[in-house]
């Protein structure tokens, strides 16, 4: 999975955070609180995200409502999986990653590994 561009990531972040479908107008209005961005630019990027399979859209009156197809966690996991798959030494990359993690992150990883292990034992 390809990493999102800056505006793509900002749009997805808002939709993931909000947890409900939104129109381009809602996204533009929120983005414009921190930086100017044109409606047509956001509309184009939302359409690109739809074409890439990141957003679903449904007509609501004259506007489209956009909603993420995958969760933030699923997107992040796919990026990490791709990065490991591209590395000729995935074990070494995992060791380096864990070395850079905080104790809380390591604890979360341990919990995730236990949870995944218990699911695979079923």
N, C-alpha and C positions, 0 to 999 in steps of 0.2 A: 504494500500500500504506500502510495506516495504521500509525503508530508504535505500538509496544507500550507498554502501561501498565507501571508499576513492577514489580508482581509477575509479570506476563507476561514481562517482560524478564529477571527473575531466574530464572524457571523455564527459559526458553529458553537463557539463558547457561549454566546448569548442564548441560543436555542437550547443548548444542554442545561444551562443554568435556569432558564425560565421554566423548562419542563412542559411547555405547551406550544402548539403551533403558533406562528406569527406571520404577519404580512411584511412585505418589504418596507412599508411605511413605518411600522413599529421598530424594525431593525435600524433603519436610517435615523429615526428620531433618537434612538438610544446611542448610536454611534456618534451622532453630531454633538452629544454632550461632552465628548472628549476630543473630537477632531472633526473637521469638515469632510464630508463625503457626499457625493452626488447620488441622488435616488437611482439614476440610470446605472451607475456603477454597481451599486448593491444589487439591483435587479439582475444585471448581467452575471455577477458572481454567484448569486443564488441559483440562477438558471444553470450555470456551469456545475455547481455542487449537485444539482438535481440530475444533470446528465451523467455525472461521475458516480451516481448511486449513493451519495451521502445524504440527500434530502428527498423526501417525498413531498408532493404538493397536491393540494386539493383546491378547487375553485370555491371561493366564498364571495358571492356577488360578482363584482368586476375584478377582484384581487385574488391572488393566489395565497393560500396559507402554506407555509413551509414548516416541515417537521423533520427532525433527524431520523434516519433509518437505523443507525447504530448508536449505542451509548458512547459516552466519552471513554469509558473503561475499555470497551471493545475496540475502539479506534486506537487507543494507546497500546493495547495488547498486540494488535496487528502490526503496528510500527515496530514494536520490540521484536516480534517474531521475524519480521522481514530483516531487521538489522542482524539478528543472530544467524539467520539463514544465509546472509551474504558474507558472513565472516568465516574464513577457513578454520578458525579455532573458536567455535562457539563456547566451549567450556572456559577457555581463557578469558573471553569477553565477559562471561557471567561472573567469574572470580573478580575481575576488575570492577564490575558494576557493584558487587556486594561490598568490596573494599571502600567504595565511595559513599555507601549508604549510611544514614544516621542509625543509631540504635533502634529508634522507633520504626524506621523503614525495614530494618532487618527483622524485627519482631513481626511486623505485618507480613513480610515475605514468608516467615516460618508458619504463621497462621494460614496463609494462602496455600502453602505446600501441604500442610496437614489436611486442609479442607479438600484439596484436589486429590490427595491420596485416599481419603475416605470415600470420595465419590467413585474413584476407579476401582475400589474394592467391592463395590455393590454388584 
